């Protein structure tokens, strides 16, 4: 079994050097109790995101490049707002877009939720790219105080409730 896992990891490593043939995003959600905030980092392949936004708006989109426009950044913010949300202790909270940056072919988006004094449950909805790529998978990693939990969200299962 260990050989299978090892060779699977090697295969994934080498496949990442070519055009990606898998469709995945990774979102890290951290609760920072002393600041009463939830800090969120989402990593998504920028070409897939640009294609999804381009399809929606019927024009070429250049998020993450020097051709990027303010209008396209607004589209990105709206897309994130529509397709990513958090319910904390049963109540939907405002997720605020802070910034973004490029790392190779991945767009990293920084988001925050403020004024969170305690977390008993965290419901994550992440439907990013499901409208464009039904085979998209969105991996969620959370850390609330000392507890770490993860979830895999798909177009068939876009929401996960985590209890702490």
C-alpha positions in Angstrom: 0.0 0.0 0.0 2.8 2.4 0.8 4.3 1.8 -2.6 1.0 2.7 -4.2 0.7 6.0 -2.2 4.4 6.8 -3.0 4.0 6.2 -6.8 0.7 8.1 -6.8 2.4 11.1 -5.1 5.3 10.9 -7.7 2.8 10.8 -10.5 1.0 13.8 -9.2 4.2 15.7 -8.8 5.4 15.1 -12.3 2.0 15.8 -13.8 2.0 19.2 -12.2 4.9 20.3 -14.4 2.7 20.1 -17.5 -0.6 21.6 -18.2 -2.9 20.6 -15.4 -5.4 18.0 -16.2 -7.0 18.0 -12.8 -9.3 20.7 -11.6 -8.9 21.6 -8.0 -8.7 24.6 -5.7 -7.4 24.6 -2.1 -8.9 26.9 0.5 -7.4 27.3 4.0 -9.7 28.7 6.7 -8.0 29.8 10.0 -9.8 31.1 13.0 -7.6 33.7 14.8 -9.3 34.0 18.3 -7.2 36.9 19.6 -8.3 39.0 16.5 -11.8 37.5 16.4 -11.4 36.9 12.7 -11.5 34.1 10.2 -8.6 34.4 7.7 -9.2 32.7 4.4 -6.7 31.9 1.6 -8.1 30.4 -1.7 -5.8 29.1 -4.4 -7.3 28.5 -7.8 -5.9 27.9 -11.3 -6.1 31.3 -13.0 -6.7 30.0 -16.5 -9.8 28.1 -15.3 -11.0 31.1 -13.4 -10.5 33.4 -16.4 -12.3 30.9 -18.7 -15.2 30.7 -16.3 -15.5 34.5 -16.0 -15.0 34.9 -19.8 -17.8 32.4 -20.5 -20.1 34.2 -18.1 -19.3 37.7 -19.4 -18.8 36.7 -23.0 -15.4 38.2 -23.4 -11.7 37.4 -22.7 -10.7 37.9 -19.1 -7.2 38.6 -17.9 -7.2 38.3 -14.1 -3.6 38.0 -12.8 -2.0 39.5 -15.9 -0.9 43.0 -16.9 -4.0 43.2 -19.1 -6.3 42.8 -16.0 -8.9 45.6 -15.7 -10.7 47.0 -12.7 -14.0 45.7 -14.1 -12.5 42.2 -14.2 -11.5 42.4 -10.6 -15.0 43.5 -9.7 -16.3 40.4 -11.6 -13.8 38.3 -9.6 -15.1 39.7 -6.3 -18.7 39.2 -7.3 -17.9 35.6 -8.4 -16.3 34.8 -5.1 -19.2 36.4 -3.2 -21.7 34.4 -5.2 -19.9 31.0 -5.0 -18.2 31.0 -1.6 -19.9 31.6 1.7 -19.6 30.7 5.4 -22.2 30.1 8.0 -20.8 30.4 11.5 -22.9 28.9 14.3 -25.9 28.8 11.9 -25.6 32.4 10.7 -24.3 33.5 7.4 -21.4 35.9 7.7 -20.0 38.5 5.4 -16.8 37.3 3.7 -14.7 40.3 2.6 -12.2 40.2 -0.2 -8.9 41.8 0.9 -6.4 41.2 -1.9 -5.0 38.8 -4.5 -1.7 37.8 -5.9 -0.3 35.4 -8.5 2.0 32.5 -7.8 3.0 30.7 -11.0 -0.3 29.8 -12.6 -2.4 30.0 -9.4 -4.4 33.0 -8.2 -4.3 33.4 -4.5 -7.2 35.3 -3.0 -7.2 36.6 0.6 -10.5 37.0 2.4 -11.6 37.7 5.9 -14.6 37.4 8.2 -14.6 39.8 11.2 -16.2 39.9 14.7 -16.3 36.1 15.4 -16.0 35.5 19.1 -16.5 31.7 19.1 -17.0 28.9 16.6 -19.1 25.9 17.4 -20.0 25.1 13.8 -18.7 26.2 10.4 -20.7 25.6 7.2 -18.6 26.1 4.1 -20.1 26.5 0.7 -17.5 26.5 -2.1 -19.0 26.2 -5.6 -16.0 27.9 -7.4 -15.8 26.8 -11.0 -18.6 24.2 -10.7 -20.5 26.2 -13.3 -17.6 26.0 -15.7 -16.0 22.6 -14.8 -18.4 20.0 -13.3 -15.3 17.9 -12.5 -13.8 20.7 -10.3 -13.0 19.7 -6.8 -12.5 22.2 -4.0 -10.5 21.1 -1.0 -11.1 22.9 2.3 -8.7 22.9 5.2 -9.7 24.5 8.5 -8.1 25.3 11.8 -10.2 26.4 14.7 -8.1 26.8 17.8 -6.3 23.5 18.0 -8.7 21.5 15.8 -7.9 20.8 12.2 -10.5 19.5 9.8 -10.7 19.1 6.0 -13.4 18.5 3.4 -13.6 17.8 -0.3 -16.4 19.7 -2.0 -17.7 18.7 -5.5 -20.5 19.8 -7.7 -22.6 17.0 -6.1 -21.6 18.0 -2.6 -20.8 21.8 -2.6 -21.5 22.4 1.2 -19.9 20.9 4.3 -20.8 21.4 7.9 -17.9 21.1 10.4 -18.5 21.0 14.1 -15.9 22.1 16.7 
